[in-house]
Amino acid sequence: WGLDDVAFTTELIVSELVTNAIRYARGGPIQVRLIRDRTLTCEVSDTGHTAPNLRHAASDDEGGRGLFIIAQMTHHWGTRYTSTGKTIWTEQDLPQPDRQ
């Protein structure tokens, strides 16, 4: 898709969301979907029904920073519930094409 400028950020977002799905969904399939439209949407679906919590971790906490970091790197993010679980989605702004 020619999105080298957002590749690192996208990899970090996918990694965090998949890690959370593995850690908290406790089994069942995990699906990842990337959608390129006006934004780059990343969706990670799992069989869990627990909503993620955005929190500010203390300096001595070993975890709890992932969703905070994702919120800083994305335009929007949220949770959509389904009959089989939930989908956490993020939207990243796409780089503007060079105009000449």
C-alpha distances in whole Angstrom, upper triangle without the diagonal:
4,6,8,11,11,10,14,15,13,15,18,17,17,20,22,22,22,25,26,26,28,30,31,31,33,32,30,26,24,20,17,14,11,11,8,11,13,12,10,13,14,17,20,23,26,29,31,32,33,31,30,32,30,33,34,35,38,38,40,37,35,33,32,29,26,26,27,24,22,23,23,20,19,19,21,22,24,26,26,29,29,32,31,30,27,23,22,19,18,16,14,14,11,12,13,12,15,18,21
4,6,8,9,9,13,14,13,15,18,18,18,20,23,23,23,26,28,28,29,32,33,33,35,34,33,29,26,23,19,17,14,14,11,13,14,14,12,15,16,20,22,25,28,32,33,35,35,33,31,33,31,33,34,35,38,37,39,37,35,33,32,29,26,26,27,24,22,24,23,19,19,20,22,23,26,28,28,31,32,35,34,32,29,26,24,21,19,17,15,14,10,10,12,10,13,16,18
4,5,6,6,10,11,10,12,14,15,15,17,20,20,21,23,25,25,27,29,30,30,33,32,31,28,24,21,18,16,12,12,10,12,13,11,9,13,14,17,20,23,26,30,31,32,32,30,28,29,27,30,30,31,34,34,35,34,32,29,28,26,23,23,23,20,18,20,19,15,15,16,19,20,23,25,26,29,30,33,32,30,27,23,22,19,16,14,11,11,8,8,11,11,13,16,19
4,6,5,8,10,10,11,14,15,15,17,19,20,21,23,25,26,27,29,31,31,33,33,32,29,25,23,19,18,15,15,13,16,16,14,12,15,16,19,21,25,27,31,32,33,33,31,29,30,28,30,30,30,33,32,34,33,31,29,28,25,22,23,23,20,18,21,19,16,16,18,20,21,25,27,28,31,32,35,34,32,29,25,23,20,18,16,13,13,11,10,12,12,14,18,20
4,6,8,8,10,12,13,14,16,17,19,20,22,23,25,26,28,29,31,31,34,34,33,30,26,24,20,19,16,16,14,16,16,13,12,15,16,19,21,25,28,32,32,33,33,30,27,28,26,28,28,28,31,30,32,31,29,27,27,23,21,21,21,18,17,18,17,13,14,16,18,20,23,26,28,31,32,36,34,32,29,25,23,20,17,15,11,11,9,7,10,11,13,16,19
4,6,5,6,9,10,11,12,14,16,16,18,20,21,22,24,26,27,27,30,30,29,27,23,21,17,16,13,13,12,14,14,11,9,12,12,16,18,21,24,28,28,29,29,26,24,25,23,25,25,26,29,28,30,28,27,24,23,20,18,18,18,15,13,15,14,10,11,13,15,16,20,22,24,27,29,32,31,28,25,22,19,16,13,12,8,9,8,8,12,13,15,19,22
4,6,5,6,9,10,10,12,14,15,16,18,20,21,22,24,26,26,28,28,27,25,21,19,15,15,12,14,13,16,16,14,11,13,12,15,17,20,23,27,27,29,28,26,24,25,23,25,26,26,29,28,30,28,26,24,23,20,17,18,19,16,14,17,16,12,13,16,17,18,21,23,24,27,28,32,30,28,25,21,19,17,14,13,11,12,11,11,15,16,18,22,24
4,5,5,6,9,10,11,12,14,15,16,18,20,21,22,24,25,27,28,27,25,21,20,16,17,14,16,16,19,19,16,13,15,13,16,17,21,23,27,27,29,27,26,23,24,22,23,23,23,26,25,26,25,23,21,21,18,15,16,17,13,12,15,14,11,13,16,18,18,21,23,25,28,29,32,30,28,25,22,19,17,15,15,12,14,13,13,17,19,20,24,27
4,5,5,6,9,10,11,12,14,15,17,18,20,21,23,24,26,27,26,24,20,19,15,15,13,15,15,17,17,14,11,12,11,14,15,19,21,25,25,26,25,23,20,20,18,20,20,21,24,23,25,23,21,19,18,15,13,13,14,10,9,12,11,7,9,12,14,14,17,19,22,25,27,30,28,26,22,19,16,14,11,11,9,11,11,12,16,18,20,24,27
4,5,5,6,8,10,11,12,14,15,16,18,20,21,22,24,24,24,21,17,15,12,12,9,12,12,15,15,12,9,9,8,11,12,16,19,22,23,24,23,21,19,20,19,21,22,22,25,25,27,25,23,20,19,17,13,14,15,12,10,13,13,9,9,12,14,13,16,18,20,22,24,27,25,23,20,17,14,12,10,10,8,11,11,13,17,18,21,24,27
4,5,5,6,9,10,10,12,14,15,16,18,20,20,23,23,22,20,16,15,12,12,11,14,15,18,19,16,12,13,10,13,13,16,18,22,22,24,23,22,19,21,20,21,22,22,25,25,26,23,21,19,18,16,13,14,16,13,11,15,15,12,13,16,17,16,18,19,21,24,25,28,26,23,21,17,15,14,12,13,12,15,15,16,20,21,24,27,30
4,6,5,6,9,10,10,12,14,15,16,18,19,22,22,23,20,17,16,13,14,13,16,17,20,20,17,14,14,11,13,13,16,18,22,21,23,22,20,17,18,17,18,18,18,21,21,22,20,18,15,15,12,9,11,12,9,8,12,12,10,11,15,16,14,17,18,21,23,25,28,26,23,20,17,14,14,12,13,12,15,16,17,21,23,25,29,32
4,5,5,6,9,10,11,12,14,15,16,17,20,21,21,19,15,14,11,12,11,14,15,18,18,14,12,11,8,10,10,14,16,19,19,20,19,17,14,16,14,16,17,18,21,22,23,20,18,15,14,12,9,9,11,9,6,10,11,8,9,12,12,11,13,14,17,19,21,24,23,20,17,14,11,10,8,10,10,13,15,17,20,23,25,29,32
4,6,5,6,8,10,10,12,14,15,16,18,18,18,15,12,11,8,9,9,13,15,18,19,15,12,11,7,8,8,11,13,17,17,19,18,17,15,17,16,19,20,20,24,24,25,22,20,17,16,15,11,11,14,12,10,13,14,12,12,15,15,13,14,15,17,19,20,23,20,18,15,12,10,10,10,12,12,16,16,19,22,24,27,30,33
4,6,5,6,9,10,11,12,14,15,17,17,18,16,12,12,10,13,13,16,18,21,23,19,16,14,11,12,10,13,14,18,17,20,19,18,15,17,17,18,19,19,22,22,22,20,17,14,14,13,10,11,14,12,11,14,15,13,14,18,17,15,16,17,19,21,22,24,22,19,17,15,13,13,13,15,15,19,19,21,25,27,29,33,36
4,6,5,6,9,10,10,12,14,16,17,18,16,13,14,12,14,15,18,20,22,23,19,16,15,11,12,10,13,13,17,16,17,16,15,12,13,13,15,16,15,19,19,20,17,14,11,11,10,6,8,11,9,8,12,13,12,13,16,16,13,14,15,17,19,21,23,21,18,16,14,11,12,12,15,15,18,20,22,26,28,31,34,37
4,5,5,6,9,10,10,11,14,15,15,14,10,11,9,12,13,16,18,21,22,18,15,13,9,9,6,9,10,13,13,14,13,12,10,12,13,15,17,17,21,22,22,19,17,14,12,12,8,8,12,11,9,12,14,13,13,16,14,11,12,11,14,15,17,20,17,14,12,10,7,9,10,13,14,18,20,22,26,28,31,34,38
4,5,5,6,8,10,10,12,12,13,11,8,9,8,11,13,16,19,22,24,20,17,15,11,10,7,9,9,12,12,15,14,14,12,15,16,18,20,20,23,24,24,21,18,15,15,15,11,12,15,15,13,16,18,16,16,19,18,15,15,14,16,17,17,20,17,14,13,11,10,11,13,16,17,21,22,24,28,30,33,36,39
4,5,5,6,9,10,11,12,14,13,10,12,12,15,17,20,23,25,27,23,20,18,14,13,10,12,11,14,13,16,15,15,12,14,15,17,18,17,21,21,21,17,15,12,12,13,10,11,15,14,13,16,18,17,18,21,20,17,17,16,18,19,20,22,19,16,15,14,12,14,15,18,19,23,24,27,30,32,35,38,41
4,5,5,6,8,10,12,13,13,11,13,13,16,17,20,23,25,27,23,20,18,14,13,10,11,10,12,10,12,11,11,9,11,12,14,16,16,19,20,20,16,14,11,10,12,9,9,13,13,12,15,17,17,17,20,18,15,14,13,15,16,18,20,17,14,12,12,10,13,14,18,19,23,25,27,31,33,36,39,43
4,5,5,5,8,9,10,9,7,10,11,14,16,19,22,25,26,23,20,17,14,11,8,8,6,8,8,11,10,11,10,13,15,17,20,19,23,24,24,20,18,15,14,15,12,12,16,16,15,17,20,19,19,21,19,16,14,13,14,14,15,17,14,11,10,10,9,12,15,18,20,24,25,28,32,34,37,40,43
4,6,6,6,7,9,9,8,11,12,16,18,22,25,28,29,26,23,20,17,14,11,11,8,10,10,13,13,14,13,16,18,19,22,21,24,25,24,20,18,15,15,17,14,15,18,19,17,20,22,22,22,24,23,19,18,16,18,17,18,19,16,13,13,13,13,16,18,21,23,27,28,31,34,36,39,42,45
4,6,7,9,12,13,11,14,15,19,21,24,27,30,31,28,25,22,19,17,13,13,11,12,10,13,12,13,12,14,16,17,19,18,21,22,21,17,15,12,13,15,13,14,17,18,17,19,22,22,22,25,23,20,18,17,19,18,19,20,17,15,14,15,14,17,19,23,24,28,30,32,36,38,41,44,47
4,6,9,11,12,11,14,16,19,22,24,27,30,31,28,25,22,19,16,13,12,9,10,7,9,8,10,9,12,15,16,19,18,21,23,22,18,16,13,13,15,14,14,17,18,17,19,22,22,22,25,22,18,17,15,16,15,17,17,15,12,12,13,13,16,18,22,24,28,30,33,36,39,42,44,48
4,6,7,9,9,12,14,17,20,23,26,29,30,27,25,21,18,15,12,10,6,6,4,8,8,10,11,14,17,19,22,21,25,27,26,22,20,17,16,18,16,16,20,21,19,21,24,24,23,25,23,19,17,14,15,13,14,14,11,9,10,11,12,16,18,22,25,28,30,33,36,38,42,45,48
4,7,10,10,14,17,20,23,26,29,32,34,30,28,25,21,18,15,13,9,8,7,11,11,14,14,17,20,22,24,23,26,28,27,23,21,18,18,21,19,19,22,23,22,24,27,27,26,29,26,22,21,18,18,17,17,17,13,11,13,15,16,19,22,26,28,32,33,36,39,41,45,48,51
4,7,9,12,15,19,22,25,29,31,33,30,27,24,21,18,14,12,8,7,9,12,13,16,17,20,23,25,27,26,29,31,30,26,24,21,21,23,21,21,25,25,24,26,29,28,27,30,27,24,22,19,19,17,16,16,12,11,13,15,16,20,23,26,28,32,33,36,39,41,44,47,51
4,7,10,13,17,20,23,26,29,31,29,26,23,19,16,13,10,7,6,9,12,14,17,18,21,24,26,29,29,32,33,32,29,26,24,23,25,22,22,26,26,24,26,29,28,27,29,26,23,21,18,17,15,14,14,10,10,12,13,16,19,22,25,27,31,32,35,38,40,43,46,49
4,7,10,13,17,20,23,26,28,26,23,20,17,14,10,8,6,7,10,13,16,17,18,22,24,26,29,29,32,34,33,29,27,24,24,25,21,21,25,25,22,25,28,26,25,27,25,21,20,17,16,15,14,14,10,10,11,12,14,17,20,23,25,28,29,32,35,36,40,43,46
4,7,10,14,17,20,23,25,23,19,16,13,10,7,6,5,7,10,13,15,16,16,19,21,24,26,26,30,31,31,27,25,22,21,22,18,18,22,21,19,21,24,22,21,23,21,18,17,15,15,14,13,15,11,10,10,10,11,13,16,19,21,25,25,28,32,33,36,39,43
4,7,10,13,17,19,22,20,16,14,11,8,6,5,7,10,12,15,17,17,17,20,22,25,27,28,31,32,32,29,27,23,22,22,19,18,22,21,18,21,23,21,20,22,20,17,16,14,14,14,13,15,12,11,11,9,11,12,14,17,19,22,23,26,29,30,33,36,39
4,7,10,14,16,19,16,13,11,7,6,5,7,9,13,15,17,18,17,17,20,21,24,26,26,30,31,31,28,26,23,22,21,17,17,20,19,16,18,21,18,17,19,17,15,15,14,14,15,15,17,15,14,12,9,10,10,12,14,15,19,19,22,25,26,30,33,36
4,7,10,13,16,13,10,8,6,5,7,9,12,15,17,19,20,19,18,22,22,25,27,28,32,33,34,30,28,25,24,23,19,18,21,20,16,18,21,18,16,17,16,14,15,14,14,16,15,18,16,15,13,10,11,9,11,12,14,17,17,20,22,24,27,30,33
4,7,10,12,10,7,6,5,6,9,12,15,19,20,21,22,21,20,23,22,25,27,28,32,33,34,31,29,26,24,23,19,18,21,19,16,17,19,16,14,15,15,14,15,15,16,18,18,21,20,19,16,12,12,10,10,10,11,13,13,16,19,20,23,26,29
4,6,9,8,6,5,7,8,12,14,18,21,22,23,24,22,22,24,24,27,29,30,34,35,36,34,32,29,27,25,22,20,22,21,17,18,20,17,14,15,14,14,15,16,16,19,19,22,21,20,17,14,13,10,10,9,10,12,12,15,17,18,22,24,27
4,7,6,5,6,9,12,15,17,21,25,26,27,27,25,24,26,25,29,30,32,35,36,38,35,34,30,29,26,23,22,23,22,18,19,20,17,14,14,15,15,17,19,19,22,22,25,25,24,21,17,16,13,12,10,10,10,9,12,14,14,18,20,23
4,5,6,8,11,14,17,19,23,26,27,28,28,26,25,27,26,29,31,33,37,37,39,37,36,32,30,28,25,23,24,23,20,20,21,18,15,14,14,16,18,19,19,22,23,26,26,25,22,18,18,14,13,10,10,10,9,12,13,14,18,19,23
4,7,9,13,15,19,21,25,28,29,29,29,26,26,27,26,29,30,32,36,37,39,37,36,32,30,28,25,23,24,22,19,19,19,17,14,12,13,15,17,20,20,23,24,28,28,27,23,20,19,15,13,9,9,8,7,10,10,12,16,17,21
4,6,10,13,16,19,23,26,26,26,26,24,22,24,22,25,27,29,32,33,35,33,32,29,26,24,21,19,20,19,15,15,16,13,10,9,10,12,15,17,18,21,23,26,26,24,21,17,16,12,9,6,6,5,6,9,11,13,17,19,22
4,7,10,13,16,20,23,24,25,25,22,21,23,21,24,26,27,31,31,33,31,30,26,25,22,19,17,19,17,14,14,15,12,10,10,11,12,14,16,17,20,22,25,24,23,19,16,14,10,8,6,5,7,6,10,12,14,18,20,24
4,6,10,13,17,20,20,21,21,19,18,20,19,22,24,26,30,31,32,29,28,25,23,21,18,16,18,16,13,13,15,12,10,10,9,9,11,13,13,17,18,21,21,19,16,12,10,7,6,5,6,9,10,14,16,18,22,24,28
4,7,10,13,17,18,19,19,17,16,18,18,21,23,24,28,29,30,27,25,22,20,19,15,14,16,15,11,13,15,12,10,12,11,9,11,12,13,15,17,20,19,17,14,10,8,5,5,7,8,12,13,16,19,21,24,27,30
4,6,10,13,14,15,16,14,14,17,17,21,23,24,28,29,30,27,25,22,20,19,16,14,17,16,13,14,17,15,13,14,12,10,10,9,10,12,13,16,15,13,10,6,6,4,7,9,12,15,16,20,22,24,28,30,34
4,7,11,11,13,14,13,12,16,17,20,22,23,27,28,29,25,23,20,18,18,14,13,17,16,13,15,18,16,15,17,15,11,11,10,10,12,12,15,13,11,8,5,5,7,9,12,14,18,19,22,26,27,31,34,37
4,7,9,10,12,12,12,16,18,21,24,25,28,30,30,27,25,21,20,20,17,15,19,19,16,18,21,20,18,19,17,14,12,10,9,9,9,12,9,7,6,4,6,9,12,15,18,21,22,26,29,31,34,37,40
4,6,8,10,11,12,16,18,21,24,24,28,30,29,26,24,21,19,20,17,16,20,21,18,20,23,22,21,22,20,16,14,11,11,10,10,11,8,6,6,7,9,12,15,18,21,25,26,29,32,34,38,40,44
4,7,9,12,13,17,20,23,26,26,29,31,31,27,25,22,21,23,20,19,22,23,21,22,26,25,24,25,22,19,16,13,12,10,9,9,6,4,6,9,11,15,18,22,24,28,29,33,36,38,41,44,47
4,6,8,10,14,17,19,23,23,26,29,28,24,23,20,18,20,18,17,20,22,20,21,24,24,23,24,21,18,15,12,12,9,10,10,8,5,6,9,11,14,18,21,24,28,30,33,36,38,42,44,48
4,6,9,13,16,19,22,23,26,29,29,25,24,21,19,21,19,17,20,22,20,20,24,24,23,24,20,17,14,10,10,7,9,9,8,5,6,9,11,15,18,21,24,28,30,34,36,39,42,45,48
4,6,9,13,15,19,19,22,25,25,21,21,17,15,17,16,14,17,20,18,18,22,23,21,23,19,16,13,10,11,10,12,13,12,9,8,11,11,15,17,21,24,27,30,33,36,39,42,44,48
4,6,10,12,16,17,21,24,24,20,20,17,14,16,14,12,14,17,15,15,19,20,18,19,16,12,9,7,9,9,12,14,14,10,8,10,9,12,14,18,21,24,27,30,33,36,39,41,45
4,7,9,13,14,18,20,21,17,17,13,10,12,10,8,11,13,12,12,16,17,16,17,15,11,9,8,11,12,15,17,16,13,10,11,8,11,13,16,19,22,25,28,31,34,37,39,43
4,6,10,11,15,18,18,15,16,12,9,10,10,8,9,12,12,11,15,16,16,18,15,12,11,11,14,15,18,21,20,16,14,14,12,14,15,18,20,23,26,29,32,35,38,40,44
4,7,9,13,16,17,14,15,12,8,8,8,6,6,9,10,8,11,14,14,15,13,11,11,12,16,17,21,23,23,19,16,16,12,14,14,16,18,21,24,26,29,33,35,38,41
4,6,9,12,14,11,13,10,7,7,9,8,6,10,12,11,12,15,16,18,16,14,14,16,19,21,24,27,26,22,20,19,16,17,17,19,21,23,26,28,31,35,37,40,43
4,7,9,11,10,12,10,7,7,10,9,7,10,12,11,12,15,17,19,18,17,17,19,23,24,28,30,29,26,23,22,19,20,19,21,22,24,27,29,32,35,37,39,43
4,6,8,6,8,7,5,6,10,10,9,11,14,14,14,17,19,21,21,19,20,21,24,26,29,31,30,26,24,24,20,22,21,23,23,26,29,30,34,37,39,41,45
4,5,5,9,9,9,9,13,14,12,14,17,17,17,20,22,25,24,23,23,25,28,29,33,35,34,30,28,27,24,25,24,27,27,29,32,33,36,39,41,44,47
4,6,8,10,10,10,14,16,14,14,18,19,18,20,23,26,26,24,26,27,31,32,35,37,36,32,30,29,26,27,26,28,27,30,32,33,36,39,41,43,46
4,6,9,11,11,15,17,16,17,20,21,21,23,25,28,28,26,27,28,32,33,35,38,36,32,30,30,27,28,28,30,30,32,35,36,39,42,43,46,49
4,6,7,9,12,14,13,15,18,19,19,21,23,26,25,24,24,25,28,29,32,34,32,28,27,26,24,25,25,27,27,30,33,34,37,40,42,45,48
4,7,9,11,14,14,14,17,19,19,21,23,26,25,23,24,24,28,28,31,33,31,27,25,25,22,24,24,27,27,30,32,33,37,39,41,44,47
4,6,8,10,11,12,14,16,17,18,20,23,22,20,20,20,24,25,27,29,27,24,22,21,19,21,20,23,24,27,29,31,34,37,39,42,45
4,6,7,8,10,11,13,14,16,17,20,19,17,17,17,21,22,25,27,25,22,20,19,16,18,18,21,21,24,27,29,32,35,38,40,44
4,6,5,6,9,10,11,13,15,17,17,15,16,18,21,23,26,28,27,23,21,19,16,17,16,19,19,22,24,26,29,32,34,37,40
4,5,5,6,9,10,11,12,16,15,13,14,15,19,20,23,26,24,20,18,16,13,14,13,16,16,19,21,23,27,30,32,35,38
4,5,5,6,9,10,10,13,12,9,10,12,16,18,21,24,22,19,16,14,11,11,11,13,14,17,20,22,26,29,31,34,38
4,5,5,6,9,10,13,12,11,12,15,18,21,24,27,26,22,19,17,14,14,12,15,15,17,20,22,25,29,31,34,37
4,5,5,6,9,12,12,12,14,16,20,22,25,28,27,24,20,18,15,14,12,14,13,16,18,20,23,26,28,31,34
4,5,5,6,9,9,8,11,13,17,19,22,25,24,21,18,15,11,10,8,10,10,13,16,18,21,24,27,29,33
4,6,5,8,7,7,10,13,16,19,22,26,25,22,18,16,12,11,8,10,10,13,16,18,21,24,27,29,33
4,6,8,9,10,13,16,20,23,26,29,29,25,22,19,15,14,11,11,10,12,15,17,19,23,25,27,31
4,7,9,10,13,17,20,23,25,29,28,25,21,18,15,13,9,9,7,9,12,13,17,20,22,25,28
4,6,7,11,14,17,20,23,26,26,23,19,16,13,10,6,6,5,7,10,13,16,19,22,24,28
4,7,11,14,17,20,23,27,27,24,20,17,14,11,7,5,5,6,10,13,15,18,21,23,27
4,7,11,13,17,20,23,23,21,17,14,11,8,6,5,7,9,13,16,18,21,24,26,30
4,7,10,14,17,20,20,17,13,11,7,5,4,6,9,12,15,18,21,24,27,29,33
4,7,10,13,17,17,14,10,8,6,5,7,9,13,15,18,22,24,27,30,32,36
4,7,10,13,14,10,7,6,5,6,9,12,15,19,21,25,27,30,33,35,39
4,7,10,11,9,6,5,6,8,11,14,17,20,22,26,28,31,34,36,40
4,7,8,6,4,6,9,11,14,17,21,24,26,30,32,34,38,40,44
4,5,5,5,8,11,13,17,19,23,26,28,31,34,36,39,41,45
4,6,8,11,14,17,20,23,27,30,31,35,37,39,43,45,48
4,7,10,13,16,20,23,26,29,31,34,37,39,42,45,48
4,7,10,13,17,20,23,27,29,32,35,37,41,43,46
4,7,10,13,17,20,23,25,29,31,34,37,40,43
4,6,10,13,16,20,21,25,28,30,33,36,39
4,7,11,14,17,19,23,25,28,31,34,37
4,7,10,14,16,19,22,24,28,30,34
4,7,10,13,16,19,21,25,27,31
4,7,9,13,15,18,21,24,27
4,6,9,12,15,18,21,24
4,7,9,12,15,17,21
4,6,9,12,15,18
4,6,9,12,15
4,6,9,12
4,6,10
4,6
4
